[in-house]
């Protein structure tokens, strides 16, 4: 699509060199924001007058209305702690009368996540495809562990290059992608090679080095990315979850040593079981915080980012197992970093390995601590029922419910911004917007040549100079008058907005909100 030149005349007020955001200051040098990307790929409609106001397309919590038209009501509640379970037999438990049915009945609401394991063999991939369909039909998000299981010592020694292993990874990725196609509402949490920092797994450190594990994980990620792309599947329907154990075996290195990189991970997770009479802080909270610290996860990245993927407590003589589970739920719910908790509900003939909440009878009977866990989970603030806050966001530092969340989503969906960082994907919403970013954003939003916008911004400045709020508003007003001459009400609103802290540098979030509303860019689609 060609963009028309504008005869606008005159520049806006000069830009200022006052750096930084009023809220948090400029990003670190390592996070320096590249220019936003303008494109014609999804041109917004920037014509017309003051028609119906821009709608965010985000469900509001508690109003009893299906705001976003997806058939669900009030699903986007404020982030809380979701509850899942690993039931005996994985998806097979959903046939009826099993652990999932008992837990959901006692909770009074559906579980958010059902967890299962499958190998990366051809048989395991085929079973995973079937099982994912069963979990999605039940209405839950699936969490699938793919395990590189059943390979010889020689194959494990060259796991990242062995042709049979790589072929299996492609087969596994294709199976998952085909399942997503067959179940258009399905959403998946995917982990590869869980508990790799222990010696008890075939793919663990006794057979596979940390370097080799990172390499094969990235091969799995590449295969999955290709499979999604070939089928035109929204990549946000699948979230990668890093899944080490909370305690490494001797000589295996730390849990962080096996991390494949920010571009191959969406969520952090951990198997965190109680040993003896360890407290919740010792068994779960401390190791999870250590992992986030070791991986240099800034506070803005941590919100809703960590899932306790497997957890449990054995029954210890003289100890209150129920109190431990109650404390676990309450502690995780009290901190914004934690998104969910998934108890491991599989009994073992060896009592020292039996973490289950329910026994193996049919129907299952509660074991010690079950009632306390259910009671604590029942008191949780309703979490966003479809886990929209986990799957919907494009950027780690812009979460569901944040100011300008919907507008930033809309810009990203329209290919008008790539944010300020690709790995991890960040938008840097509180950072001051630079002249370069403002120019690209305005040009893309109103579909005008970049040179015209550069002339509007004018003044003695460089690409990295921050842009004042009144300068940005003045440029927006000129663009609106040229592209939307009948938008008198919007022009009045913009003039009012510009009166608030006019000399302060505009933040990237403020610029996003103004461009989306005044250029009438469509809301972002849900994955």
Secondary structure, 3 states (H helix, E strand, C coil): CCCECCCCCCCCCCCCCCCCCCCCCCCCHHHCCCCCCCCCCCCCCCCCCCCCCCCCCCCCCCCCCCCCCCCCCCCCCCCCCEEEEEECCHHHHHHCCCHHHHHHHHHCCCCCEEEEEEECCHHHHHHHHHHHHHHHHHCCEEEEEEECCCCCHHHHHCCCCCHHHHHHHHHHHHHHHHHHHHCCCCCEEEEECCCCCCCCCCCCCCCCCHHHHHHHHHHHHHHHHHHHHHCCCCHHHEEEEEEEECCCCCCCCCHHHHCCCHHHCCEEEEEEECCCCCCHHHHHHHHHHHHHHHCCCCHHHHCCCEEEEEEECCCCCCCCHHHHHHHHHHHHHCCCCEEEEEEEECCCCCHHHCCCCECCCCCCCECCCHHHHHHHHHCCCCCCCCCHHHHCCCCCCCCCCCCCHHHHHHHHHCCCCCCCEECCEECCCCCECEHHHHHHHHHHHHCECHHHHHHHHCCCCCCCCECEHHHHHHHHHHHHHHHCCCCHHHHHHHHHHHCCCCCCECEHHHHHHHHHHHHCCCCCCCC
